[in-house]
Amino acid sequence: MLLGIFSLLLGIGAGGAWYVWSNYESQVRELLGWELPNDYAGTGNGTEVLVTIYSGEIGSDVATSLVDQGVTMSFDAFYDLLLADPSISFVPGTYRLQEEMSARSALDALLDPANKVELSATVREGLRAGEVIDALSAGTGIPLADYEAAIADPSIYGIPDVAPNIEGYLFPATYTFEPGSTAEDHIRRLVDETFARLDAAGVSEEDRHTVLTKASLIQREARLADDFYRVSRVVVNRLDAGWRLELDSTAQYGAGETGSVWSSGDALDADNPYNTYVIQGLPIGPIAAPGDLAIDAALNPADGPWFFFVTVNLTTGETVFSETVAQHEQGVAQLRAWCRASEENAAYCE
């Protein structure tokens, strides 16, 4: 057979041989055993490639994408592996691979969760909106300016018109985001999470703003889990009695103050819609990002007669709850004594 083919090629001359090769190369290679390889060897050439598997894609889609991006040499080399093992399935996401990988090594890489590329950020309970976007920017590498632009118009995320800004609507949790997602995508994710948590807690859409406002006060004022529910009771008791809430957390928020257990005189006297030493009722909106515990406490205050509270140990979070002004003043004196007890304590009170 081989001799016959050689004779044919020689007999038809150079021009004819070129015609046959140009039009029937694969058949000639198959007859002569000169077939080209359809697979690379090894785990790649060191050049990183990000391959995205989209939801709903099937094996043939993945095989095509790998060839198109220069990861694998051929469709067949990769797809044959999938045909040999029907149990193989892919998790949508973006994966870190290399150019010129063998089909086997490319498949192994796509099945290894360690190669999944994700942007992540942790948002802690009690952060203000500015601190939330700082955490997002630090975690994802997306410029802070992009997040500032993304929160400029809260209404695009379904936040009610009564909210003066996006404060309180960015749910605290650890998030992972796909590469290529935008700051606006991330903000929408946090807001949607807030709505989902409120829905799960049985909060109606029209009550969302009030509940988040109460919960944010509790989040900023309480330290220990049980005290979240006691602080909630103090808020309810004072509102029901027609008293001002007189919470330092709101006065400090309205004045833009941070970092001290004591509010400045300017903050306490400032006439703004957050300063509960001046206004009656709740502030105009949330003052921080409340978590699930604070939301639950806002909905389920503890039973109790308290109208006052003060944290008397800033390291342990021990808090004294009182019914009368005289009792509360004793608690404040206890806090001042704790602050004077050591330089270490004093650092918490500055």
C-alpha positions as semicolon CSV with decimal commas, in nm:
position;residue;x (nm);y (nm);z (nm)
1;M;0,000;0,000;0,000
2;L;0,272;0,247;0,102
3;L;0,473;0,167;-0,210
4;G;0,165;0,227;-0,421
5;I;0,103;0,566;-0,268
6;F;0,466;0,670;-0,314
7;S;0,451;0,558;-0,674
8;L;0,130;0,753;-0,727
9;L;0,278;1,073;-0,586
10;L;0,594;1,037;-0,791
11;G;0,402;0,948;-1,103
12;I;0,175;1,251;-1,105
13;G;0,462;1,495;-1,067
14;A;0,525;1,782;-0,831
15;G;0,219;1,979;-0,933
16;G;-0,013;1,686;-0,896
17;A;0,143;1,585;-0,566
18;W;0,087;1,935;-0,434
19;Y;-0,278;1,924;-0,542
20;V;-0,334;1,591;-0,370
21;W;-0,159;1,710;-0,052
22;S;-0,350;2,038;-0,042
23;N;-0,689;1,877;-0,085
24;Y;-0,649;1,539;0,079
25;E;-0,385;1,597;0,344
26;S;-0,578;1,427;0,624
27;Q;-0,650;1,118;0,413
28;V;-0,289;1,096;0,299
29;R;-0,165;1,136;0,655
30;E;-0,401;0,865;0,772
31;L;-0,284;0,628;0,497
32;L;0,080;0,700;0,564
33;G;0,051;0,706;0,943
34;W;0,167;1,068;0,946
35;E;-0,127;1,202;1,149
36;L;-0,057;1,519;1,345
37;P;-0,096;1,508;1,724
38;N;-0,425;1,648;1,854
39;D;-0,309;1,707;2,209
40;Y;-0,037;1,898;2,392
41;A;0,186;1,731;2,647
42;G;0,227;1,864;3,000
43;T;0,051;2,121;3,214
44;G;0,102;2,432;3,003
45;N;0,360;2,682;2,889
46;G;0,335;2,920;3,184
47;T;0,109;3,177;3,018
48;E;-0,204;3,218;3,230
49;V;-0,549;3,201;3,071
50;L;-0,877;3,274;3,250
51;V;-1,148;3,040;3,127
52;T;-1,510;3,109;3,219
53;I;-1,773;2,835;3,230
54;Y;-2,116;2,993;3,213
55;S;-2,431;2,853;3,370
56;G;-2,609;2,622;3,126
57;E;-2,301;2,539;2,920
58;I;-2,241;2,174;2,829
59;G;-1,921;1,979;2,769
60;S;-1,897;2,068;2,401
61;D;-1,917;2,438;2,489
62;V;-1,630;2,400;2,734
63;A;-1,423;2,201;2,483
64;T;-1,474;2,472;2,220
65;S;-1,383;2,751;2,461
66;L;-1,059;2,578;2,561
67;V;-0,947;2,549;2,198
68;D;-1,050;2,905;2,115
69;Q;-0,842;3,039;2,406
70;G;-0,535;2,836;2,321
71;V;-0,554;2,610;2,624
72;T;-0,599;2,276;2,446
73;M;-0,489;2,176;2,098
74;S;-0,813;2,026;1,973
75;F;-1,180;1,984;2,051
76;D;-1,162;1,606;2,022
77;A;-0,877;1,558;2,269
78;F;-1,081;1,720;2,547
79;Y;-1,428;1,606;2,447
80;D;-1,320;1,242;2,421
81;L;-1,233;1,255;2,793
82;L;-1,586;1,374;2,871
83;L;-1,740;1,099;2,659
84;A;-1,533;0,841;2,846
85;D;-1,670;0,959;3,183
86;P;-2,033;1,081;3,174
87;S;-2,019;1,160;3,548
88;I;-1,800;1,466;3,486
89;S;-1,977;1,795;3,550
90;F;-1,851;2,151;3,576
91;V;-1,923;2,424;3,828
92;P;-1,987;2,759;3,654
93;G;-1,721;3,018;3,725
94;T;-1,386;3,149;3,611
95;Y;-1,080;2,924;3,632
96;R;-0,709;2,989;3,612
97;L;-0,546;2,767;3,344
98;Q;-0,250;2,799;3,104
99;E;-0,189;2,795;2,732
100;E;-0,093;2,465;2,570
101;M;-0,216;2,225;2,836
102;S;-0,285;1,861;2,768
103;A;-0,653;1,782;2,760
104;R;-0,615;1,574;3,074
105;S;-0,439;1,847;3,269
106;A;-0,693;2,107;3,151
107;L;-0,978;1,884;3,268
108;D;-0,810;1,824;3,603
109;A;-0,761;2,198;3,646
110;L;-1,127;2,273;3,576
111;L;-1,236;2,015;3,831
112;D;-1,004;2,151;4,103
113;P;-1,182;2,418;4,314
114;A;-0,842;2,568;4,399
115;N;-0,822;2,701;4,041
116;K;-1,153;2,884;4,062
117;V;-1,087;3,256;4,056
118;E;-1,302;3,464;4,288
119;L;-1,297;3,815;4,424
120;S;-1,389;3,822;4,790
121;A;-1,458;4,077;5,060
122;T;-1,578;4,065;5,418
123;V;-1,819;4,330;5,544
124;R;-1,845;4,338;5,925
125;E;-2,160;4,420;6,118
126;G;-2,185;4,781;6,229
127;L;-1,980;4,937;5,949
128;R;-2,094;5,262;5,799
129;A;-2,152;5,273;5,422
130;G;-1,819;5,445;5,361
131;E;-1,642;5,171;5,554
132;V;-1,836;4,904;5,365
133;I;-1,718;5,025;5,027
134;D;-1,364;5,058;5,165
135;A;-1,380;4,687;5,255
136;L;-1,521;4,597;4,914
137;S;-1,252;4,791;4,731
138;A;-0,974;4,638;4,943
139;G;-1,107;4,288;4,881
140;T;-1,180;4,310;4,510
141;G;-0,919;4,556;4,390
142;I;-1,186;4,765;4,218
143;P;-1,119;5,138;4,266
144;L;-1,301;5,303;4,554
145;A;-1,427;5,568;4,312
146;D;-1,624;5,300;4,128
147;Y;-1,803;5,202;4,450
148;E;-1,866;5,567;4,536
149;A;-2,034;5,610;4,199
150;A;-2,227;5,286;4,248
151;I;-2,390;5,403;4,574
152;A;-2,466;5,756;4,454
153;D;-2,824;5,670;4,352
154;P;-2,972;5,413;4,594
155;S;-3,304;5,403;4,412
156;I;-3,162;5,191;4,129
157;Y;-3,139;4,901;4,376
158;G;-3,500;4,923;4,490
159;I;-3,421;5,114;4,810
160;P;-3,728;5,314;4,917
161;D;-3,745;5,687;4,855
162;V;-3,771;5,754;5,229
163;A;-3,408;5,645;5,269
164;P;-3,173;5,945;5,254
165;N;-2,886;5,728;5,129
166;I;-2,777;5,366;5,103
167;E;-2,673;5,346;5,469
168;G;-2,796;5,029;5,642
169;Y;-2,891;4,853;5,319
170;L;-2,551;4,688;5,258
171;F;-2,576;4,357;5,439
172;P;-2,268;4,250;5,639
173;A;-2,129;3,912;5,532
174;T;-1,840;3,753;5,342
175;Y;-1,898;3,770;4,968
176;T;-1,735;3,617;4,661
177;F;-1,774;3,780;4,321
178;E;-1,690;3,660;3,973
179;P;-1,401;3,827;3,787
180;G;-1,537;4,087;3,549
181;S;-1,823;4,185;3,776
182;T;-1,858;4,555;3,850
183;A;-1,887;4,770;4,160
184;E;-2,255;4,816;4,079
185;D;-2,298;4,437;4,059
186;H;-2,145;4,406;4,406
187;I;-2,359;4,677;4,562
188;R;-2,671;4,521;4,414
189;R;-2,566;4,187;4,564
190;L;-2,538;4,339;4,914
191;V;-2,869;4,523;4,886
192;D;-3,047;4,214;4,755
193;E;-2,903;4,020;5,049
194;T;-3,047;4,277;5,289
195;F;-3,391;4,241;5,132
196;A;-3,364;3,861;5,143
197;R;-3,276;3,867;5,516
198;L;-3,564;4,103;5,592
199;D;-3,803;3,886;5,392
200;A;-3,685;3,578;5,582
201;A;-3,750;3,761;5,909
202;G;-4,106;3,837;5,801
203;V;-4,055;4,211;5,750
204;S;-4,299;4,365;5,502
205;E;-4,167;4,589;5,227
206;E;-4,325;4,899;5,378
207;D;-4,159;4,830;5,716
208;R;-3,809;4,768;5,584
209;H;-3,676;5,118;5,646
210;T;-3,806;5,143;6,002
211;V;-3,678;4,798;6,097
212;L;-3,334;4,863;5,946
213;T;-3,314;5,198;6,125
214;K;-3,392;5,040;6,463
215;A;-3,162;4,746;6,394
216;S;-2,873;4,976;6,304
217;L;-2,905;5,157;6,639
218;I;-2,902;4,823;6,821
219;Q;-2,603;4,705;6,616
220;R;-2,398;5,011;6,710
221;E;-2,498;5,022;7,076
222;A;-2,503;4,656;7,189
223;R;-2,199;4,434;7,245
224;L;-2,320;4,103;7,387
225;A;-2,584;3,890;7,214
226;D;-2,842;3,907;7,492
227;D;-2,794;4,280;7,521
228;F;-2,911;4,331;7,162
229;Y;-3,261;4,243;7,280
230;R;-3,232;4,462;7,594
231;V;-3,114;4,762;7,392
232;S;-3,409;4,702;7,160
233;R;-3,639;4,718;7,463
234;V;-3,485;5,047;7,576
235;V;-3,549;5,193;7,229
236;V;-3,911;5,076;7,236
237;N;-3,972;5,196;7,594
238;R;-3,836;5,544;7,523
239;L;-4,032;5,576;7,199
240;D;-4,352;5,458;7,364
241;A;-4,302;5,704;7,650
242;G;-4,241;5,992;7,410
243;W;-3,880;6,034;7,527
244;R;-3,593;6,127;7,304
245;L;-3,367;5,827;7,238
246;E;-3,050;6,023;7,328
247;L;-2,809;5,771;7,173
248;D;-2,448;5,877;7,128
249;S;-2,419;5,658;6,821
250;T;-2,673;5,871;6,636
251;A;-2,523;6,201;6,750
252;Q;-2,180;6,088;6,637
253;Y;-2,313;5,967;6,303
254;G;-2,486;6,297;6,235
255;A;-2,168;6,488;6,320
256;G;-1,939;6,251;6,130
257;E;-1,751;6,156;6,446
258;T;-1,587;5,817;6,498
259;G;-1,362;5,636;6,742
260;S;-1,465;5,760;7,086
261;V;-1,707;5,634;7,348
262;W;-1,789;5,996;7,431
263;S;-1,967;6,234;7,195
264;S;-1,837;6,588;7,160
265;G;-2,048;6,879;7,278
266;D;-2,087;6,989;6,917
267;A;-2,224;6,648;6,819
268;L;-2,470;6,641;7,107
269;D;-2,600;6,989;7,026
270;A;-2,604;6,957;6,647
271;D;-2,942;7,006;6,482
272;N;-2,957;6,730;6,222
273;P;-3,204;6,450;6,144
274;Y;-2,980;6,190;6,308
275;N;-2,913;6,352;6,644
276;T;-3,154;6,181;6,883
277;Y;-3,050;6,419;7,162
278;V;-3,234;6,688;6,963
279;I;-3,498;6,519;6,749
280;Q;-3,797;6,318;6,865
281;G;-3,829;5,956;6,754
282;L;-3,603;5,756;6,525
283;P;-3,334;5,917;6,312
284;I;-3,409;5,971;5,944
285;G;-3,244;5,643;5,850
286;P;-2,998;5,371;5,953
287;I;-2,656;5,466;6,085
288;A;-2,471;5,142;6,005
289;A;-2,505;4,793;5,857
290;P;-2,708;4,569;6,091
291;G;-2,673;4,191;6,085
292;D;-2,925;3,915;6,144
293;L;-2,899;3,939;6,524
294;A;-2,974;4,311;6,528
295;I;-3,266;4,265;6,288
296;D;-3,410;3,990;6,506
297;A;-3,364;4,203;6,818
298;A;-3,543;4,496;6,654
299;L;-3,838;4,267;6,587
300;N;-3,831;4,086;6,922
301;P;-3,725;4,316;7,208
302;A;-3,673;4,157;7,548
303;D;-3,927;4,217;7,822
304;G;-3,802;4,473;8,071
305;P;-3,861;4,813;8,236
306;W;-3,534;4,975;8,128
307;F;-3,499;5,327;7,989
308;F;-3,120;5,360;8,011
309;F;-2,806;5,157;7,948
310;V;-2,433;5,212;7,955
311;T;-2,144;4,979;7,875
312;V;-1,925;4,977;8,187
313;N;-1,641;4,757;8,057
314;L;-1,534;4,831;7,703
315;T;-1,324;4,516;7,670
316;T;-1,581;4,261;7,785
317;G;-1,888;4,453;7,671
318;E;-2,053;4,433;8,013
319;T;-2,351;4,668;8,008
320;V;-2,571;4,801;8,288
321;F;-2,942;4,856;8,217
322;S;-3,137;5,095;8,440
323;E;-3,489;5,217;8,506
324;T;-3,410;5,559;8,655
325;V;-3,178;5,850;8,591
326;A;-3,010;5,796;8,930
327;Q;-2,936;5,433;8,848
328;H;-2,803;5,532;8,507
329;E;-2,573;5,794;8,658
330;Q;-2,426;5,525;8,880
331;G;-2,357;5,320;8,567
332;V;-2,188;5,616;8,398
333;A;-1,973;5,666;8,707
334;Q;-1,878;5,299;8,688
335;L;-1,767;5,347;8,326
336;R;-1,560;5,654;8,414
337;A;-1,394;5,462;8,696
338;W;-1,312;5,180;8,454
339;C;-1,160;5,427;8,211
340;R;-0,934;5,565;8,489
341;A;-0,830;5,220;8,617
342;S;-0,540;5,175;8,374
343;E;-0,369;5,327;8,073
344;E;-0,491;5,034;7,870
345;N;-0,850;5,107;7,969
346;A;-0,802;5,477;7,910
347;A;-0,708;5,406;7,548
348;Y;-1,058;5,270;7,490
349;C;-1,214;5,585;7,632
350;E;-1,029;5,851;7,438
